[in-house]
Amino acid sequence: MDSYEILKKCQEGHIPVAAEMEALLADDDPEFVKELYATAAKVRDEHFGKKLFMYGFVYFSTYCKNNCAFCYYRRSNDIDRYRKTREEVLMLSASLRDAGVNMVDLTMGEDPELYRNDYEGLIDLVKGVRETVGDLGIMVSPGAVSREAMPRLRAAGADWFACYQETYNRELFAKLRLEQDYQFRIDQRKWAREAGMLTEDGMLVGTGEDAADHAEQIRIMGELGCQQVRAMTFVPQEGTPMQCIVPSDPQKELKAIAVMRLAYPDKLIPASLDVEGINGLKTRIDAGANVITSIVPPHEELAGVAQPELDINDGHRSVDYVKAMVKDMGRYVASNAEFREFMEKNRPRAVY
């Protein structure tokens, strides 16, 4: 397939199918890539205008029962870990609310302590954050949980449920997420939607996949009904089986963002600060992203990110700093009312 012809059709409103997405992703010609990004940004602006959404990040436990080959917090890695107290989590959530984010992202490893008694600790924490942040959006990213936990998380106040498959290549999944069930993880988004939560899925770029894998991942994420889809470049982590892998070209992530935008004009697509920090924000926005994620308050020891030293304690991943950059780009951070309008318009109807 001719990538320029596909892109021209997309400029006229065509939604690419998987084979067309593969062709777009496989073309590395610099002039084509520049046009791909420009087209994706234009499509984004046609649906969302100049507004961007902004999420605050609270990684409250780095304990995990899993042994993922790519993750620094895999259970067999002998490292320092933390579990924030309920009071600390509520304080951090309140500070993000006051700073002006649209949503608080509550993220954790699959911590056995918080999974005890049918997720009692996790449910209670979400309830507390809901009482603290009022009508602010809440995303919960707790790993893979039971189907029965989903309506309880929604009732506690969670608007979104995030669980990343990383890849839909079964062979690669088995190498990345050791000893984990492929279908159980896929079902997370289905069960969350049945409970009335919006859902997010994500792909990890640079772990051995090719353009065909990326295209299939993008297709399936949409097929699962996710309202937010993302791509993030793999960052090698010390003490893991994948620590010596050479990081991939950041352009692969940018191209994935752009193709996601062409495939899903009306979805939320994050620009994560967790790979290249604040220096990578503009390129991701220019490629079609419309959400800024992994905003981390300085000096709060929230180490559960891919690069815990990157731009955090100097304040460059704070709300104020990011807002200033957004303004310099000629854009603005959406109001909470605008974000809630998006959520209510796209929220799936609960079936149980």
KOLBA-369484 format. One record per residue (C-alpha): residue number from 1; residue in three letters; x, y, z. Coordinates in steps of 0.5 Angstrom, whole numbers. Last residue first. Example, Ala and Ser with C-alpha at 12.3 -4.5 7.8 and 13.67 -1.06 7.14 Angstrom:
<atoms>
atom seq:2 type:SER east:27 north:-2 up:14 $
atom seq:1 type:ALA east:25 north:-9 up:16 $
</atoms>
This chain:
<atoms>
atom seq:352 type:TYR east:-49 north:-10 up:73 $
atom seq:351 type:VAL east:-49 north:-7 up:66 $
atom seq:350 type:ALA east:-46 north:0 up:67 $
atom seq:349 type:ARG east:-47 north:4 up:61 $
atom seq:348 type:PRO east:-41 north:7 up:58 $
atom seq:347 type:ARG east:-38 north:14 up:60 $
atom seq:346 type:ASN east:-37 north:17 up:53 $
atom seq:345 type:LYS east:-41 north:24 up:54 $
atom seq:344 type:GLU east:-41 north:24 up:61 $
atom seq:343 type:MET east:-33 north:23 up:61 $
atom seq:342 type:PHE east:-32 north:29 up:56 $
atom seq:341 type:GLU east:-37 north:33 up:60 $
atom seq:340 type:ARG east:-33 north:32 up:66 $
atom seq:339 type:PHE east:-27 north:34 up:62 $
atom seq:338 type:GLU east:-30 north:41 up:60 $
atom seq:337 type:ALA east:-33 north:42 up:67 $
atom seq:336 type:ASN east:-26 north:41 up:70 $
atom seq:335 type:SER east:-23 north:46 up:65 $
atom seq:334 type:ALA east:-19 north:45 up:59 $
atom seq:333 type:VAL east:-11 north:47 up:60 $
atom seq:332 type:TYR east:-10 north:52 up:54 $
atom seq:331 type:ARG east:-6 north:52 up:47 $
atom seq:330 type:GLY east:-1 north:57 up:44 $
atom seq:329 type:MET east:5 north:53 up:45 $
atom seq:328 type:ASP east:7 north:58 up:50 $
atom seq:327 type:LYS east:1 north:57 up:54 $
atom seq:326 type:VAL east:2 north:49 up:54 $
atom seq:325 type:MET east:9 north:51 up:57 $
atom seq:324 type:ALA east:6 north:55 up:62 $
atom seq:323 type:LYS east:1 north:50 up:64 $
atom seq:322 type:VAL east:7 north:45 up:65 $
atom seq:321 type:TYR east:11 north:49 up:70 $
atom seq:320 type:ASP east:5 north:50 up:74 $
atom seq:319 type:VAL east:3 north:43 up:74 $
atom seq:318 type:SER east:9 north:41 up:76 $
atom seq:317 type:ARG east:14 north:36 up:72 $
atom seq:316 type:HIS east:19 north:41 up:71 $
atom seq:315 type:GLY east:19 north:42 up:79 $
atom seq:314 type:ASP east:27 north:41 up:80 $
atom seq:313 type:ASN east:25 north:35 up:84 $
atom seq:312 type:ILE east:21 north:32 up:78 $
atom seq:311 type:ASP east:25 north:33 up:72 $
atom seq:310 type:LEU east:27 north:26 up:71 $
atom seq:309 type:GLU east:29 north:23 up:77 $
atom seq:308 type:PRO east:24 north:18 up:78 $
atom seq:307 type:GLN east:25 north:15 up:71 $
atom seq:306 type:ALA east:20 north:10 up:69 $
atom seq:305 type:VAL east:15 north:12 up:75 $
atom seq:304 type:GLY east:14 north:9 up:82 $
atom seq:303 type:ALA east:19 north:14 up:85 $
atom seq:302 type:LEU east:14 north:19 up:88 $
atom seq:301 type:GLU east:18 north:22 up:94 $
atom seq:300 type:GLU east:14 north:28 up:95 $
atom seq:299 type:HIS east:19 north:33 up:93 $
atom seq:298 type:PRO east:16 north:36 up:87 $
atom seq:297 type:PRO east:9 north:34 up:85 $
atom seq:296 type:VAL east:9 north:29 up:79 $
atom seq:295 type:ILE east:5 north:30 up:72 $
atom seq:294 type:SER east:5 north:23 up:69 $
atom seq:293 type:THR east:0 north:25 up:64 $
atom seq:292 type:ILE east:-1 north:31 up:59 $
atom seq:291 type:VAL east:-7 north:29 up:54 $
atom seq:290 type:ASN east:-8 north:31 up:47 $
atom seq:289 type:ALA east:-3 north:28 up:43 $
atom seq:288 type:GLY east:-3 north:29 up:36 $
atom seq:287 type:ALA east:4 north:28 up:34 $
atom seq:286 type:ASP east:5 north:36 up:35 $
atom seq:285 type:ILE east:3 north:34 up:43 $
atom seq:284 type:ARG east:8 north:29 up:43 $
atom seq:283 type:THR east:14 north:33 up:40 $
atom seq:282 type:LYS east:12 north:39 up:45 $
atom seq:281 type:LEU east:12 north:34 up:51 $
atom seq:280 type:GLY east:19 north:31 up:50 $
atom seq:279 type:ASN east:23 north:36 up:53 $
atom seq:278 type:ILE east:19 north:36 up:59 $
atom seq:277 type:GLY east:21 north:29 up:61 $
atom seq:276 type:GLU east:24 north:24 up:56 $
atom seq:275 type:VAL east:20 north:18 up:58 $
atom seq:274 type:ASP east:15 north:19 up:64 $
atom seq:273 type:LEU east:13 north:26 up:61 $
atom seq:272 type:SER east:7 north:22 up:58 $
atom seq:271 type:ALA east:3 north:25 up:52 $
atom seq:270 type:PRO east:-3 north:22 up:52 $
atom seq:269 type:ILE east:-9 north:20 up:47 $
atom seq:268 type:LEU east:-16 north:22 up:49 $
atom seq:267 type:LYS east:-21 north:19 up:43 $
atom seq:266 type:ASP east:-25 north:23 up:38 $
atom seq:265 type:PRO east:-20 north:22 up:32 $
atom seq:264 type:TYR east:-19 north:15 up:33 $
atom seq:263 type:ALA east:-15 north:12 up:27 $
atom seq:262 type:LEU east:-12 north:18 up:25 $
atom seq:261 type:ARG east:-10 north:20 up:32 $
atom seq:260 type:MET east:-8 north:13 up:34 $
atom seq:259 type:VAL east:-3 north:13 up:27 $
atom seq:258 type:ALA east:0 north:20 up:30 $
atom seq:257 type:ILE east:1 north:17 up:37 $
atom seq:256 type:ALA east:4 north:11 up:34 $
atom seq:255 type:LYS east:9 north:15 up:30 $
atom seq:254 type:LEU east:11 north:19 up:36 $
atom seq:253 type:GLU east:13 north:12 up:40 $
atom seq:252 type:LYS east:17 north:10 up:34 $
atom seq:251 type:GLN east:20 north:17 up:33 $
atom seq:250 type:PRO east:23 north:16 up:40 $
atom seq:249 type:ASP east:28 north:11 up:37 $
atom seq:248 type:SER east:28 north:5 up:41 $
atom seq:247 type:PRO east:32 north:4 up:48 $
atom seq:246 type:VAL east:38 north:-1 up:47 $
atom seq:245 type:ILE east:36 north:-7 up:51 $
atom seq:244 type:CYS east:41 north:-8 up:57 $
atom seq:243 type:GLN east:36 north:-8 up:63 $
atom seq:242 type:MET east:31 north:-13 up:60 $
atom seq:241 type:PRO east:32 north:-19 up:65 $
atom seq:240 type:THR east:31 north:-13 up:70 $
atom seq:239 type:GLY east:36 north:-11 up:76 $
atom seq:238 type:GLU east:36 north:-4 up:73 $
atom seq:237 type:GLN east:31 north:-2 up:68 $
atom seq:236 type:PRO east:31 north:-1 up:61 $
atom seq:235 type:VAL east:26 north:5 up:58 $
atom seq:234 type:PHE east:20 north:2 up:54 $
atom seq:233 type:THR east:17 north:8 up:49 $
atom seq:232 type:MET east:10 north:9 up:51 $
atom seq:231 type:ALA east:4 north:9 up:47 $
atom seq:230 type:ARG east:-3 north:11 up:49 $
atom seq:229 type:VAL east:-11 north:10 up:48 $
atom seq:228 type:GLN east:-16 north:13 up:52 $
atom seq:227 type:GLN east:-24 north:12 up:51 $
atom seq:226 type:CYS east:-22 north:4 up:50 $
atom seq:225 type:GLY east:-28 north:1 up:47 $
atom seq:224 type:LEU east:-25 north:-6 up:46 $
atom seq:223 type:GLU east:-24 north:-5 up:39 $
atom seq:222 type:GLY east:-21 north:1 up:39 $
atom seq:221 type:MET east:-15 north:-2 up:43 $
atom seq:220 type:ILE east:-15 north:-8 up:38 $
atom seq:219 type:ARG east:-14 north:-4 up:32 $
atom seq:218 type:ILE east:-8 north:0 up:36 $
atom seq:217 type:GLN east:-5 north:-7 up:38 $
atom seq:216 type:GLU east:-6 north:-10 up:31 $
atom seq:215 type:ALA east:-2 north:-4 up:28 $
atom seq:214 type:HIS east:3 north:-4 up:33 $
atom seq:213 type:ASP east:4 north:-11 up:32 $
atom seq:212 type:ALA east:5 north:-10 up:24 $
atom seq:211 type:ALA east:10 north:-5 up:25 $
atom seq:210 type:ASP east:14 north:-9 up:29 $
atom seq:209 type:GLU east:15 north:-11 up:36 $
atom seq:208 type:GLY east:21 north:-13 up:40 $
atom seq:207 type:THR east:21 north:-9 up:46 $
atom seq:206 type:GLY east:21 north:-2 up:43 $
atom seq:205 type:VAL east:14 north:1 up:44 $
atom seq:204 type:LEU east:10 north:-1 up:50 $
atom seq:203 type:MET east:2 north:-1 up:48 $
atom seq:202 type:GLY east:-3 north:2 up:53 $
atom seq:201 type:ASP east:-10 north:1 up:55 $
atom seq:200 type:GLU east:-15 north:6 up:58 $
atom seq:199 type:THR east:-22 north:5 up:60 $
atom seq:198 type:LEU east:-28 north:9 up:62 $
atom seq:197 type:MET east:-32 north:6 up:68 $
atom seq:196 type:GLY east:-39 north:4 up:68 $
atom seq:195 type:ALA east:-39 north:-3 up:71 $
atom seq:194 type:GLU east:-39 north:-7 up:64 $
atom seq:193 type:ARG east:-34 north:-2 up:62 $
atom seq:192 type:ALA east:-29 north:-4 up:68 $
atom seq:191 type:TRP east:-31 north:-12 up:66 $
atom seq:190 type:LYS east:-29 north:-11 up:59 $
atom seq:189 type:ARG east:-22 north:-7 up:60 $
atom seq:188 type:GLN east:-20 north:-12 up:65 $
atom seq:187 type:ASP east:-22 north:-18 up:60 $
atom seq:186 type:ILE east:-15 north:-17 up:56 $
atom seq:185 type:ARG east:-11 north:-18 up:63 $
atom seq:184 type:PHE east:-15 north:-25 up:64 $
atom seq:183 type:GLN east:-14 north:-27 up:57 $
atom seq:182 type:TYR east:-7 north:-26 up:57 $
atom seq:181 type:ASP east:-6 north:-30 up:64 $
atom seq:180 type:GLN east:1 north:-28 up:67 $
atom seq:179 type:GLU east:7 north:-32 up:69 $
atom seq:178 type:LEU east:12 north:-27 up:66 $
atom seq:177 type:ARG east:9 north:-21 up:63 $
atom seq:176 type:LEU east:14 north:-19 up:58 $
atom seq:175 type:LYS east:16 north:-26 up:55 $
atom seq:174 type:ALA east:9 north:-28 up:55 $
atom seq:173 type:PHE east:6 north:-22 up:52 $
atom seq:172 type:LEU east:12 north:-23 up:46 $
atom seq:171 type:GLU east:9 north:-29 up:44 $
atom seq:170 type:ARG east:2 north:-27 up:45 $
atom seq:169 type:ASN east:3 north:-21 up:41 $
atom seq:168 type:TYR east:-3 north:-16 up:43 $
atom seq:167 type:THR east:3 north:-12 up:47 $
atom seq:166 type:GLU east:3 north:-7 up:53 $
atom seq:165 type:GLN east:-4 north:-10 up:56 $
atom seq:164 type:TYR east:-4 north:-4 up:60 $
atom seq:163 type:CYS east:-10 north:-3 up:65 $
atom seq:162 type:ALA east:-13 north:3 up:67 $
atom seq:161 type:PHE east:-20 north:4 up:70 $
atom seq:160 type:TRP east:-23 north:11 up:70 $
atom seq:159 type:ASP east:-29 north:14 up:73 $
atom seq:158 type:ALA east:-27 north:11 up:80 $
atom seq:157 type:GLY east:-32 north:14 up:86 $
atom seq:156 type:ALA east:-33 north:8 up:91 $
atom seq:155 type:ALA east:-38 north:6 up:87 $
atom seq:154 type:ARG east:-34 north:5 up:81 $
atom seq:153 type:LEU east:-29 north:1 up:85 $
atom seq:152 type:ARG east:-34 north:-3 up:88 $
atom seq:151 type:PRO east:-37 north:-5 up:81 $
atom seq:150 type:MET east:-30 north:-7 up:78 $
atom seq:149 type:ALA east:-28 north:-11 up:84 $
atom seq:148 type:GLU east:-33 north:-17 up:82 $
atom seq:147 type:ARG east:-29 north:-18 up:76 $
atom seq:146 type:SER east:-23 north:-19 up:79 $
atom seq:145 type:VAL east:-16 north:-15 up:79 $
atom seq:144 type:ALA east:-11 north:-14 up:74 $
atom seq:143 type:GLY east:-6 north:-8 up:76 $
atom seq:142 type:PRO east:-9 north:-2 up:80 $
atom seq:141 type:SER east:-9 north:4 up:76 $
atom seq:140 type:VAL east:-15 north:8 up:78 $
atom seq:139 type:MET east:-17 north:14 up:75 $
atom seq:138 type:ILE east:-21 north:20 up:78 $
atom seq:137 type:GLY east:-24 north:26 up:75 $
atom seq:136 type:LEU east:-25 north:32 up:80 $
atom seq:135 type:ASP east:-32 north:32 up:82 $
atom seq:134 type:GLY east:-30 north:33 up:90 $
atom seq:133 type:VAL east:-23 north:32 up:91 $
atom seq:132 type:THR east:-22 north:29 up:98 $
atom seq:131 type:GLU east:-29 north:25 up:98 $
atom seq:130 type:ARG east:-27 north:22 up:92 $
atom seq:129 type:VAL east:-20 north:21 up:95 $
atom seq:128 type:GLY east:-22 north:17 up:101 $
atom seq:127 type:LYS east:-27 north:13 up:97 $
atom seq:126 type:VAL east:-21 north:11 up:92 $
atom seq:125 type:LEU east:-17 north:9 up:99 $
atom seq:124 type:ASP east:-23 north:5 up:102 $
atom seq:123 type:ILE east:-23 north:1 up:95 $
atom seq:122 type:LEU east:-16 north:0 up:95 $
atom seq:121 type:GLY east:-15 north:-3 up:102 $
atom seq:120 type:GLU east:-21 north:-7 up:102 $
atom seq:119 type:TYR east:-19 north:-11 up:95 $
atom seq:118 type:ASP east:-23 north:-17 up:97 $
atom seq:117 type:ASN east:-20 north:-18 up:104 $
atom seq:116 type:ARG east:-13 north:-17 up:102 $
atom seq:115 type:TYR east:-11 north:-14 up:95 $
atom seq:114 type:LEU east:-8 north:-7 up:98 $
atom seq:113 type:GLU east:-3 north:-12 up:102 $
atom seq:112 type:PRO east:-2 north:-16 up:96 $
atom seq:111 type:ASP east:1 north:-10 up:92 $
atom seq:110 type:GLU east:-1 north:-11 up:84 $
atom seq:109 type:GLY east:4 north:-5 up:83 $
atom seq:108 type:MET east:0 north:2 up:84 $
atom seq:107 type:THR east:-3 north:8 up:81 $
atom seq:106 type:LEU east:-8 north:13 up:83 $
atom seq:105 type:ASP east:-9 north:18 up:77 $
atom seq:104 type:VAL east:-12 north:24 up:79 $
atom seq:103 type:MET east:-16 north:28 up:74 $
atom seq:102 type:ASN east:-17 north:35 up:71 $
atom seq:101 type:VAL east:-11 north:38 up:74 $
atom seq:100 type:GLY east:-11 north:45 up:77 $
atom seq:99 type:ALA east:-6 north:46 up:83 $
atom seq:98 type:ASP east:-11 north:45 up:88 $
atom seq:97 type:ARG east:-14 north:38 up:86 $
atom seq:96 type:LEU east:-6 north:36 up:85 $
atom seq:95 type:SER east:-5 north:38 up:93 $
atom seq:94 type:ALA east:-11 north:35 up:95 $
atom seq:93 type:SER east:-9 north:28 up:91 $
atom seq:92 type:LEU east:-2 north:29 up:95 $
atom seq:91 type:MET east:-6 north:30 up:102 $
atom seq:90 type:LEU east:-11 north:24 up:101 $
atom seq:89 type:VAL east:-5 north:19 up:99 $
atom seq:88 type:GLU east:-1 north:22 up:105 $
atom seq:87 type:GLU east:-7 north:20 up:109 $
atom seq:86 type:ARG east:-8 north:14 up:107 $
atom seq:85 type:THR east:-1 north:12 up:108 $
atom seq:84 type:LYS east:4 north:11 up:102 $
atom seq:83 type:ARG east:7 north:4 up:101 $
atom seq:82 type:TYR east:14 north:4 up:99 $
atom seq:81 type:ARG east:20 north:0 up:96 $
atom seq:80 type:ASP east:27 north:0 up:96 $
atom seq:79 type:ILE east:30 north:-5 up:92 $
atom seq:78 type:ASP east:32 north:-13 up:91 $
atom seq:77 type:ASN east:28 north:-14 up:84 $
atom seq:76 type:SER east:25 north:-21 up:85 $
atom seq:75 type:ARG east:18 north:-18 up:86 $
atom seq:74 type:ARG east:18 north:-14 up:79 $
atom seq:73 type:TYR east:19 north:-6 up:81 $
atom seq:72 type:TYR east:24 north:-4 up:76 $
atom seq:71 type:CYS east:19 north:-7 up:71 $
atom seq:70 type:PHE east:21 north:-10 up:64 $
atom seq:69 type:ALA east:21 north:-18 up:65 $
atom seq:68 type:CYS east:15 north:-17 up:69 $
atom seq:67 type:ASN east:15 north:-21 up:76 $
atom seq:66 type:ASN east:8 north:-20 up:79 $
atom seq:65 type:LYS east:7 north:-19 up:86 $
atom seq:64 type:CYS east:8 north:-12 up:87 $
atom seq:63 type:TYR east:10 north:-7 up:92 $
atom seq:62 type:THR east:11 north:0 up:89 $
atom seq:61 type:SER east:5 north:3 up:92 $
atom seq:60 type:PHE east:2 north:10 up:92 $
atom seq:59 type:TYR east:4 north:12 up:85 $
atom seq:58 type:VAL east:0 north:19 up:85 $
atom seq:57 type:PHE east:0 north:22 up:78 $
atom seq:56 type:GLY east:-4 north:29 up:76 $
atom seq:55 type:TYR east:-7 north:29 up:70 $
atom seq:54 type:MET east:-8 north:35 up:65 $
atom seq:53 type:PHE east:-13 north:35 up:59 $
atom seq:52 type:LEU east:-11 north:39 up:53 $
atom seq:51 type:LYS east:-15 north:45 up:49 $
atom seq:50 type:LYS east:-13 north:48 up:42 $
atom seq:49 type:GLY east:-19 north:45 up:39 $
atom seq:48 type:PHE east:-22 north:38 up:41 $
atom seq:47 type:HIS east:-24 north:35 up:34 $
atom seq:46 type:GLU east:-22 north:39 up:29 $
atom seq:45 type:ASP east:-15 north:40 up:33 $
atom seq:44 type:ARG east:-14 north:33 up:33 $
atom seq:43 type:VAL east:-15 north:32 up:26 $
atom seq:42 type:LYS east:-10 north:37 up:25 $
atom seq:41 type:ALA east:-5 north:34 up:29 $
atom seq:40 type:ALA east:-5 north:28 up:26 $
atom seq:39 type:THR east:-4 north:31 up:19 $
atom seq:38 type:ALA east:2 north:35 up:22 $
atom seq:37 type:TYR east:5 north:29 up:25 $
atom seq:36 type:LEU east:4 north:25 up:18 $
atom seq:35 type:GLU east:6 north:30 up:14 $
atom seq:34 type:LYS east:13 north:30 up:18 $
atom seq:33 type:VAL east:13 north:23 up:18 $
atom seq:32 type:PHE east:13 north:23 up:10 $
atom seq:31 type:GLU east:18 north:28 up:9 $
atom seq:30 type:PRO east:23 north:24 up:14 $
atom seq:29 type:ASP east:22 north:17 up:10 $
atom seq:28 type:ASP east:21 north:12 up:16 $
atom seq:27 type:ASP east:14 north:9 up:13 $
atom seq:26 type:ALA east:13 north:3 up:17 $
atom seq:25 type:LEU east:8 north:6 up:21 $
atom seq:24 type:LEU east:4 north:9 up:16 $
atom seq:23 type:ALA east:4 north:2 up:12 $
atom seq:22 type:GLU east:2 north:-2 up:18 $
atom seq:21 type:MET east:-4 north:3 up:20 $
atom seq:20 type:GLU east:-7 north:2 up:12 $
atom seq:19 type:ALA east:-6 north:-6 up:14 $
atom seq:18 type:ALA east:-10 north:-5 up:20 $
atom seq:17 type:VAL east:-16 north:0 up:18 $
atom seq:16 type:PRO east:-15 north:7 up:17 $
atom seq:15 type:ILE east:-21 north:12 up:18 $
atom seq:14 type:HIS east:-22 north:17 up:12 $
atom seq:13 type:GLY east:-24 north:24 up:14 $
atom seq:12 type:GLU east:-21 north:27 up:8 $
atom seq:11 type:GLN east:-14 north:28 up:11 $
atom seq:10 type:CYS east:-14 north:21 up:12 $
atom seq:9 type:LYS east:-15 north:19 up:5 $
atom seq:8 type:LYS east:-9 north:23 up:3 $
atom seq:7 type:LEU east:-5 north:19 up:9 $
atom seq:6 type:ILE east:-7 north:13 up:5 $
atom seq:5 type:GLU east:-5 north:15 up:-1 $
atom seq:4 type:TYR east:2 north:18 up:2 $
atom seq:3 type:SER east:3 north:11 up:5 $
atom seq:2 type:ASP east:2 north:7 up:-2 $
atom seq:1 type:MET east:0 north:0 up:0 $
</atoms>
